[in-house]
Amino acid sequence: MPDRNAVLVIPHNRLTPEALSGLIEEFVTRDGTDSGYTQRSLAENVAMVRRQLNAGQAVIVFDNRTRTCNIKPTDTVPVHERRPARPGHAEKEES
């Protein structure tokens, strides 16, 4: 049985505005990934990801095993992992 605590969905509205912006900017400029965010400006890509998060089309996922954060399309996250982290279990991220 998979460890359900290994991956946490972090509600984007629980992050400080600065932390959220930093996370999105890092995501859209990440080297070695095929994120598809290469044809637009940084500001346009950040705005697009922010809209996807606000619309529920994308989620922030924290992997406890690797201690890394990622932004994924909601439909690619297994249903049992889509439950947001419980309050007190995911602290606000600081930049």
trRosetta pair geometry for C-beta under 8 A, 3 or more apart (Angstrom, degrees):
i j d omega theta_ij theta_ji phi_ij phi_ji
2 6 7.0 -95 169 26 90 130
2 80 7.9 131 72 89 121 139
3 6 4.2 89 92 -30 105 109
4 7 7.8 -78 -169 47 39 75
4 80 6.0 -90 -119 150 111 112
4 81 7.1 -160 -149 -89 74 67
5 8 7.3 5 -161 -63 52 95
5 64 6.4 -2 137 10 76 156
6 63 6.7 1 154 -157 78 69
6 64 5.2 -128 -150 48 41 104
6 65 5.3 13 -159 -31 103 103
7 61 5.9 -8 -172 -173 103 105
7 62 7.1 157 -157 81 52 48
7 63 5.4 -18 -103 -105 79 65
7 64 7.1 -129 -67 7 30 84
7 77 8.0 -165 141 -150 136 101
7 81 4.9 -4 95 -143 119 127
8 61 7.2 152 78 -157 42 55
8 62 4.7 -15 61 60 95 99
8 64 6.9 73 -9 -40 102 99
8 81 7.9 -136 -101 -165 16 85
8 84 7.8 46 179 -173 83 41
8 85 4.2 36 -173 -75 123 108
8 89 7.2 -157 -127 124 149 112
8 90 5.9 -179 142 -76 146 125
9 59 5.0 -26 -147 167 109 135
9 60 6.9 115 -164 75 59 58
9 61 5.9 -33 -100 -100 60 68
9 62 7.9 175 -91 19 12 77
9 77 6.7 79 -84 175 117 158
9 81 6.4 123 -36 148 101 73
9 82 5.7 31 -31 -154 156 34
9 83 6.6 156 34 80 118 31
9 84 5.2 -86 91 -103 99 48
9 85 6.6 -166 68 -25 50 73
10 14 6.3 -117 178 60 82 122
10 15 7.0 65 144 -48 119 104
10 59 7.9 140 51 171 53 86
10 60 4.4 -53 65 97 95 113
10 61 7.3 174 12 -96 84 15
10 62 5.4 61 -29 -16 119 112
10 69 7.4 -37 23 -131 140 111
10 84 7.2 83 -124 -150 17 84
10 85 5.8 1 -94 6 62 123
10 90 5.2 -167 -113 177 96 152
10 93 7.9 47 172 -25 157 118
11 14 4.7 88 75 -9 92 107
11 60 7.6 30 125 42 1 108
11 84 4.9 8 -42 -131 99 136
11 85 7.8 -128 -3 36 80 82
12 15 6.0 -48 -165 21 47 111
12 20 5.8 81 -172 -125 90 122
12 53 4.5 42 -20 176 166 133
12 54 7.7 -89 74 -65 141 54
12 59 7.7 -144 -35 -144 99 49
12 60 5.5 128 -77 -10 80 121
14 90 6.7 71 117 103 150 113
14 92 6.2 -139 152 -95 77 78
15 19 4.3 -125 -178 90 106 115
15 20 4.3 135 97 -60 126 87
15 23 6.9 -52 -168 5 167 139
15 60 7.5 47 -28 16 135 173
15 92 6.0 139 -126 -151 40 77
15 93 5.2 -15 -128 38 101 100
16 19 4.5 89 52 8 85 103
16 20 6.9 -154 85 -6 42 86
16 92 5.7 79 -31 174 86 122
16 93 7.1 -129 21 73 87 63
16 94 6.9 40 17 -106 136 52
16 95 7.5 -113 75 -8 121 94
17 20 5.8 -57 -146 38 30 111
17 21 6.3 29 157 -18 65 107
18 21 5.9 -55 -147 37 29 109
18 22 6.3 28 155 -17 64 109
18 94 8.0 14 90 -156 115 50
18 95 4.7 -108 137 8 105 133
19 22 5.7 -56 -147 39 30 112
19 23 6.2 31 155 -20 66 107
19 92 6.8 165 16 170 159 81
19 93 4.1 146 -168 92 144 93
19 94 6.1 -84 -79 -109 119 12
19 95 5.1 -160 -89 -43 59 86
20 23 5.8 -55 -146 36 29 110
20 24 6.3 26 157 -15 65 107
20 50 7.8 83 150 -110 116 96
21 24 5.9 -57 -146 39 29 108
21 25 6.1 28 157 -18 65 109
21 46 6.9 28 -147 -161 74 133
21 95 7.9 -24 66 -68 87 148
22 25 5.8 -56 -143 39 28 110
22 26 6.2 28 158 -18 64 107
22 95 4.4 146 -23 -110 157 121
23 26 5.9 -55 -147 37 28 110
23 27 6.3 31 153 -23 63 108
23 60 6.8 19 148 -123 150 128
23 69 6.1 -59 -140 116 118 142
23 71 7.3 123 146 -48 103 112
23 93 7.1 64 -53 94 125 154
24 27 5.5 -56 -149 35 31 115
24 28 6.4 17 161 -10 67 107
24 46 5.0 97 126 -138 124 80
24 49 4.8 166 -148 91 109 136
24 50 6.3 1 -116 -60 163 81
24 53 7.9 -93 -90 -19 119 140
24 71 7.1 48 -108 -45 64 155
25 28 6.3 -60 -142 41 28 100
25 29 6.1 1 165 4 65 116
25 42 6.8 32 -134 -173 91 111
25 46 5.9 -5 -78 -93 71 118
26 29 6.4 -76 -142 51 24 94
26 30 6.2 54 155 -66 64 89
27 30 5.8 -26 -152 -20 27 117
27 35 6.9 140 158 -124 78 154
27 37 7.9 70 122 25 79 155
27 49 6.6 131 87 -135 132 164
27 70 7.3 117 -115 -151 109 50
27 71 4.9 19 -136 16 159 120
28 35 6.3 -157 -125 117 47 153
28 37 4.2 -88 -148 123 89 157
28 42 6.8 138 103 -141 129 65
28 45 4.0 134 -164 139 149 130
28 46 6.2 -120 12 -68 152 61
28 49 6.2 -131 -58 -25 116 140
29 37 8.0 -78 -58 102 40 122
29 42 6.9 3 -65 -117 113 105
30 33 4.8 23 103 19 114 127
30 35 6.5 100 51 -30 105 136
35 38 7.6 130 68 -35 84 84
37 40 6.8 -62 -163 45 68 98
37 45 4.2 85 -167 -140 117 127
37 48 7.3 -177 -114 68 107 134
37 49 7.5 -12 -91 -49 145 111
40 44 3.8 -104 164 91 125 130
40 45 5.2 157 82 -53 111 81
40 48 7.2 100 63 -16 159 137
41 44 4.6 94 54 8 79 102
41 45 7.0 -147 92 -4 40 87
42 45 5.8 -59 -147 39 29 109
42 46 6.2 30 156 -19 66 107
43 46 5.8 -53 -144 37 29 111
43 47 6.3 29 156 -18 63 108
44 47 5.7 -56 -147 38 30 112
44 48 6.3 33 153 -23 64 106
45 48 5.6 -52 -147 33 32 113
45 49 6.5 27 157 -14 65 104
46 49 6.0 -57 -149 38 30 106
46 50 6.2 32 153 -21 65 109
47 50 5.6 -55 -145 37 30 114
47 51 6.4 33 154 -21 64 104
48 51 5.8 -54 -152 33 30 111
48 52 6.5 29 150 -18 63 105
49 52 5.5 -53 -149 36 36 114
49 53 6.4 37 152 -19 67 102
49 58 6.6 -66 -158 68 72 162
49 71 6.3 38 -161 142 121 163
50 53 5.8 -52 -149 36 32 111
50 54 6.3 30 153 -17 64 108
51 54 5.7 -57 -145 40 31 111
51 55 6.0 22 158 -13 66 112
52 55 5.9 -60 -141 43 27 105
52 57 4.3 -87 -158 74 78 109
52 58 3.9 45 134 4 113 118
52 73 7.8 -74 -179 -108 131 67
53 56 7.9 40 178 -67 29 24
53 57 7.7 -79 -54 54 20 71
53 58 5.2 -56 -74 76 59 98
53 59 7.3 117 -126 -97 76 30
53 60 7.2 25 -122 -34 121 90
53 71 7.3 -67 -74 -145 106 121
56 59 7.9 13 -155 -65 52 88
56 74 6.1 19 159 -55 67 158
57 73 6.5 -40 159 -143 74 76
57 74 5.8 -133 -172 4 24 112
58 71 5.4 30 167 173 123 97
58 72 6.5 169 -153 87 79 29
58 73 5.6 -56 -99 -103 73 39
58 74 6.1 -128 -91 -34 17 78
59 71 7.2 177 87 -150 31 61
59 72 6.1 -22 60 62 78 79
59 74 5.3 91 -17 -95 104 76
59 77 5.9 -38 52 -13 133 155
59 82 7.1 -172 -39 -134 172 76
60 69 6.2 -8 -174 -170 98 106
60 70 7.5 158 -156 82 54 37
60 71 5.7 -33 -98 -98 61 73
61 69 7.1 152 81 -156 47 56
61 70 5.1 -21 63 65 96 87
61 71 7.4 157 16 -100 80 22
61 72 5.4 6 -2 11 130 117
61 77 6.3 -173 -80 -106 132 125
61 81 7.4 30 -130 152 116 123
62 68 7.5 180 -149 93 56 34
62 69 5.2 -24 -98 -99 74 77
62 85 7.5 0 40 -51 123 137
62 90 6.9 154 26 -126 150 118
63 66 4.7 20 104 40 122 96
63 67 7.2 -70 89 -16 74 14
63 68 5.3 1 48 56 106 78
63 69 7.7 -168 14 -82 74 29
63 70 7.2 29 -15 5 107 108
64 67 6.9 20 -158 -77 31 56
69 93 7.8 4 -62 -94 158 158
72 76 5.2 -112 169 74 113 115
72 77 5.6 123 96 -55 130 98
73 76 4.8 79 69 2 90 108
73 77 7.8 -165 92 -13 50 84
74 77 6.1 -59 -159 26 39 109
74 82 7.1 59 -163 -122 86 118
77 81 5.2 -118 174 88 95 111
77 82 5.4 122 111 -78 118 81
78 81 4.8 76 66 12 85 107
78 82 7.4 -141 96 -26 43 85
79 82 5.6 -45 -152 9 36 119
80 83 7.3 -30 -179 0 40 105
85 89 4.8 -141 174 88 102 106
85 90 3.7 82 97 -20 155 126
86 89 4.6 65 63 7 81 127
86 90 7.8 136 59 1 42 89
